[in-house]
Amino acid sequence: MNSFLQPLVTLADDHHRERIFVSDLFHAMEDRAAVALILLFALPNLVPVPPGTSTILGTPLLFLTIEWALGKRPWLPGALARRSMSRIKFASMVHRAAPWMERVDRLLKPRFPVFACPTAARPAAALCVILALIIVLPIPLGNMPPAWAISLIALGMLRRDGIWVLAGVAAGLASIVLVWGVLAASVVGALQLLQRLVN
């Protein structure tokens, strides 16, 4: 089992719990780096999730990416730490992500360290802040492209793999363009509908 996922699987399989709180995830990761926590909150958004789930996990993700960009230790206020979801829903997301994480872990290796060093982390973190903000917004399936980009960047930083960081940055920029296009099309469609109703 991937060492990153093991504490999450243990938490998901704890049948004594009815709900999983954001604070539980923090405790499960113990003293892991901020980037590991960012990856933790991005992973569930890689797949379609029930309405509201992206906001539950996206808000702490936004908070953590801002802290990463500012170079601060990971911390969440009580209101965010008390957010929760059902253990069954959480377990479903973790077990769906596990096979993917196992395969990905075998592809990562230290490469092009200049793109995965602390100096490169600051602009990458700033991009992740924008992507996390998109995840929080109530856009149908709008959580998936930004979450993929954040996950690629986080995995690259964790394993010092500059190629994955660059791929994540490219995916992040593409996600922003895609979401902007969807929002623009939605606004144009709404204006056209309003014009028809008025006329």
C-alpha positions in Angstrom: 0.0 0.0 0.0 1.3 3.5 -0.9 2.6 5.1 2.3 0.6 8.3 1.6 -2.7 6.4 1.3 -2.3 4.0 4.2 -3.5 6.4 7.0 -6.4 7.4 4.8 -7.4 3.8 4.2 -7.2 3.1 7.9 -9.5 6.0 8.6 -11.9 5.0 5.8 -12.2 1.5 7.1 -12.8 2.5 10.7 -16.4 1.2 11.1 -16.7 2.9 14.5 -17.0 6.2 12.7 -20.1 7.5 11.1 -18.6 10.7 9.7 -15.1 11.8 8.8 -14.2 15.3 9.8 -11.6 17.5 8.2 -9.7 17.5 11.5 -9.6 13.7 11.3 -7.7 14.0 8.0 -5.2 16.4 9.6 -4.6 14.0 12.4 -4.2 11.1 10.0 -1.5 12.8 8.1 0.3 13.7 11.4 3.4 15.8 10.6 3.4 15.5 6.9 4.3 18.5 4.7 1.8 21.1 3.6 2.1 19.7 0.1 1.0 16.3 1.2 -2.1 17.8 2.9 -2.9 19.7 -0.3 -2.6 16.5 -2.3 -4.9 14.8 0.3 -7.7 17.4 -0.3 -7.2 17.4 -4.1 -7.4 13.7 -4.6 -11.2 13.2 -4.0 -11.9 15.8 -6.6 -10.2 13.8 -9.4 -13.5 12.0 -9.9 -17.1 13.2 -10.1 -18.4 13.8 -6.6 -21.8 14.3 -5.1 -23.0 18.0 -5.0 -21.4 19.9 -2.1 -18.4 17.6 -1.7 -16.1 19.8 -3.8 -17.0 22.7 -1.5 -16.4 20.7 1.7 -12.9 19.6 0.5 -12.2 22.6 -1.7 -12.4 25.2 1.1 -9.7 23.6 3.2 -7.7 23.1 0.0 -8.0 26.8 -0.8 -6.8 27.7 2.7 -3.9 25.3 2.5 -2.7 26.5 -0.9 -2.7 30.1 0.3 -0.6 29.0 3.3 1.7 27.1 1.0 2.1 30.2 -1.3 2.9 32.3 1.8 5.3 29.7 3.2 3.4 29.1 6.4 2.8 25.9 8.3 -0.5 24.2 7.5 -3.4 25.2 9.8 -7.2 25.4 9.6 -9.6 27.4 11.6 -12.2 25.5 13.7 -15.1 26.2 11.4 -13.2 24.4 8.5 -11.8 21.6 10.7 -15.3 20.7 11.8 -16.6 20.1 8.3 -17.4 16.5 7.6 -18.8 13.9 5.2 -20.1 10.3 5.8 -17.5 7.7 6.3 -19.0 5.5 3.5 -18.7 8.3 1.0 -15.1 9.0 2.1 -14.2 5.3 1.9 -15.6 5.1 -1.6 -13.4 8.0 -2.7 -10.3 6.7 -1.0 -10.6 3.2 -2.5 -11.3 4.5 -5.9 -8.1 6.7 -5.7 -5.9 3.9 -4.3 -5.2 1.9 -7.5 -4.4 5.1 -9.4 -2.0 6.3 -6.7 -0.2 2.9 -6.7 0.4 3.2 -10.4 1.4 6.8 -10.3 3.9 6.2 -7.5 5.9 3.9 -9.8 6.2 6.6 -12.4 7.6 9.3 -10.2 11.4 9.8 -9.8 13.7 12.8 -9.1 14.1 14.7 -12.5 14.7 18.3 -13.5 15.0 19.4 -9.8 15.1 23.1 -10.9 11.3 22.8 -11.5 10.7 21.1 -8.1 12.8 23.2 -5.8 11.6 25.7 -3.1 12.1 28.6 -5.5 9.9 27.0 -8.1 7.3 26.1 -5.4 6.2 29.7 -4.9 4.7 30.4 -8.4 3.4 26.8 -8.5 1.6 27.4 -5.2 0.1 30.7 -6.5 -1.3 28.8 -9.4 -2.8 26.2 -7.0 -4.5 29.0 -5.1 -6.4 30.0 -8.3 -7.2 26.3 -9.1 -8.5 25.7 -5.5 -10.7 28.7 -5.9 -12.2 27.2 -9.0 -12.8 23.9 -7.2 -14.8 25.7 -4.5 -17.1 27.3 -7.1 -20.3 25.5 -7.8 -19.5 24.5 -11.4 -20.7 21.1 -12.6 -17.7 18.8 -13.0 -15.5 22.0 -12.7 -13.7 20.4 -9.8 -12.0 17.7 -11.8 -9.5 19.5 -14.2 -8.1 21.9 -11.5 -7.8 18.9 -9.0 -5.8 17.0 -11.6 -3.5 19.9 -12.1 -3.0 20.5 -8.3 -2.4 16.7 -7.8 0.3 16.7 -10.5 2.0 19.7 -9.0 1.9 18.3 -5.5 3.1 14.8 -6.5 6.0 16.4 -8.5 7.0 18.5 -5.5 6.7 15.6 -3.1 8.9 13.4 -5.3 11.1 16.2 -6.6 10.0 15.3 -10.2 10.1 18.5 -12.2 8.4 16.9 -15.2 5.3 16.3 -13.2 5.4 19.9 -11.8 5.6 21.2 -15.4 2.8 18.9 -16.5 0.7 20.2 -13.6 1.3 23.8 -14.4 0.3 23.2 -18.1 -2.8 21.3 -16.9 -3.6 24.2 -14.5 -3.4 26.8 -17.2 -5.5 24.7 -19.5 -8.1 24.3 -16.6 -8.3 28.0 -16.1 -8.9 28.6 -19.8 -11.5 25.7 -19.9 -13.4 27.0 -16.9 -13.3 30.6 -18.1 -14.8 29.4 -21.4 -17.6 27.5 -19.6 -18.4 30.5 -17.5 -18.4 32.9 -20.5 -20.7 30.5 -22.4 -23.0 30.3 -19.4 -23.2 34.1 -19.1 -23.9 34.5 -22.8 -26.5 31.8 -22.7 -28.2 33.5 -19.7 -28.2 36.9 -21.4 -29.7 35.5 -24.6 -32.4 33.7 -22.6 -33.2 36.9 -20.7 -33.4 38.9 -23.9 -35.9 36.4 -25.3 -38.0 36.6 -22.2 -38.0 40.4 -22.3 -38.9 40.5 -26.0 
